[in-house]
Amino acid sequence: MIAYLALSSHPNPERVLVIGGGDSGILREVIKYPQVKEVVLCDIGEAVIRISKISVHIGDGFEFLQHRKEYFDVISTDSSDPYYGLMNDALHTGGIVSAQGKCQWLDIPLLKKVMKFARKIFPVVEYAYTTIPTCTSGQIGFILCGKDPSTNFKEPLRHISHAQEFKLFRYYNSKLHRTSFALPNFTRQALATKQDETFA
């Protein structure tokens, strides 16, 4: 989901940076999108799989981003404490970040802090989640940030048939995309901004 939400929300994700994810699970899903022309994997581990379309940088994502300006359309990072300013600088106009967002059941104070910080940099910031049995509490969240104020993460831009969804993706589909933003009230209230609905 960390890759699907961002890639399905960007109008033309040609250049994608994946920070972490050296097990290549994210990479396998990223290259399923025909719009993607280049993928860069930045990981501190050297045991990564070589896949066409993908260049590999062994090293720290923080250091890597310091040398990239306005290059990527989408950045996906498995870091729960990412460097939003550097990622913003590395994105083209209209670029999107998808970052690992901890668990709403356990990490609300941290999520509030991170979302507040991200909102100072990006005009659009949303929280989504999915179930995953290997994570604490069986859930993991995602913080999505967009440079384009008109980005609507809650609605995928590309619509493909159900048959194509079944063929391409084992997990993701457009209905799951939409419902990943349907948050419990305690999360909605904790992450609300002044512009959001009021909770009385």
N, C-alpha and C positions, 0 to 999 in steps of 0.2 A: 504493500500500500504506500510505502514512503515514496516510491518512484511513480506509481500510477496516478496519485492525486495531482502531483505537479505536472507530469507530462500530459495528462488529460485536460489540464486547465490552461496550458500555454498554447497560443495559436499556431506556433511553428517551432517546436523545440529541436533545432538542428544541432546545437552544441551542448553537451551535458557533462557536468563534472560530478563524479561520485567520490565523496571523501569517506574513507572507510569502506566496508563491504568487500574486502578482499576475497571472501569466499565465493564471489561472483554471482550470488543469487540476484542481487539488484541489477547487475550488468545483464544477466540473461533476460530480464524483463525489459530493461531500457531498450535493448536493440530490437525488440519486437515492434517498436513504433517506426513506421517507414519514414517519418520526417527526420529522424535522428541520423545525422551524417557523421558525427564525431562524438566519441565518449572518451573522457579522460578519467582514469581511476587514480586517486591519490591515496596511498595506504602505507602505513609504517612497516607492514609485513611484506616479506619478499615472496611468500608462497602464493602467488596469484596466477590465475589461468590466463593465458594469452588468447584473446578472441579478436577476430577482425573488427574493424571500426574502432577499436579501443587502444588507446595508448596508456601506458602505465608509468606512473611517477612514484618511485619508492621514497617516501619521506613524509614529513609532518604537513598536514593540511594547512595549518596556520601559516607556515613559512611559504608554502606553495602559493597561497592566495595573495601574499604580499607582492608577488610579481605578475599578477594577472589583473588587467583592468578592462572592463566592458567587453568581455569575451564570450561568456557563457549565457545560454538561454535558460538553463535549469541547473541548479546545484542541489544535490541530495547528500545529506550528511547524517551519519548515524550517531553523531555527537549530541548529547543532551545539553551541552553548554557551548554552543557554537559561537563563532565570531561573526556576528551579524553585520557589522560595519565592513569588514573585509569581503564578505560574501556579496553585499550590496555593490561594492566597488567592482567586483569581478563580473557582475551581471550586465548584459546589454539592457537597453531601455526595454521595459516590459518583461524583464526576467523574473524568475520564480525560484524561491528556496523552499525545500522540504527538509525539515530537521526532525530528528527523533525527539519526541515530546513527553517522555516519561509516562507516568500513569496517573490518571485523574483521581483514582481511589487513594493514592498514597502521596502524591507530590503536588497538591494544589498550591501551597505557599511558593514553591519553586516555580511552578507554571505561571502564577500571577506575576512574579518578578520577571521572568523571561519574556512573557507576552508584553508586559509594560515596556521593557527595554526595546523589543523588536518593533513596537508601534512608534517609537521615536525615530526609527530609521525608515520603515516601510509604510506606505499608505494603506496597505491591505494586509492584515494578519488574522489568521483563523486557526482554530484548534479542531482537529479531527482525531478519531481513534478507530482501532479495530481490535478484534479478539485474536489472540495468539497464545496457544497453550504453553509455550516455553518461557513466557514472560511472567514476572511477578504479577499476581492478581489476574492473570489470563488476558490482560489488555496491554496495549501500547498506544501512545499518542503521537501525533505529528503536529508540528507547528509549521504552517504554510505562510510564506510571506511573498507579496507581489510588489514590484516596482510600479506597475500600472494601476492607478486608482480604480479603473473599471474592471479589474480582474474579479471574477466570481468563481471562487474555488468550489462552491457547492453544486455547480452544474458543469458536467464535462462538456468540452467544446466539440469533441469528435464523437459522432454517433455512428456506431456500427451495429450490424444485426446481431441478434442473440446467437445465431449460429457462428458468426465470426468471433464473438466473445468466448464461446465455448472452445473454439479452435485455438485461439491465441492465449487465453488465460485460464489457469487452473482455479484461481481465486477471484480475481477482479471482475466486476461488471458495473454497468452504469448505475444500477439501483444501489449497489453496495457503496459506490462513490458518494451518492447523494446522502445516504443514511449515515455515513461515517461522520457527518457534521451534526447529526441529531444528538445533542448532548443532554445528559440528565440536568435537572434544575440546579442542583448544587454546583455543577461545573459552569453552567451558563451564568449563574449569579456571581461566582467567584471571578470569572474571566471577563465579565461585562465591562464595557466602556461607558462613558457618559452618553454617547450617541445611541447605545443599545437600549432595548426596552427596559423599563424600570421594574424593579422587583420590590413590591410593597408587602 
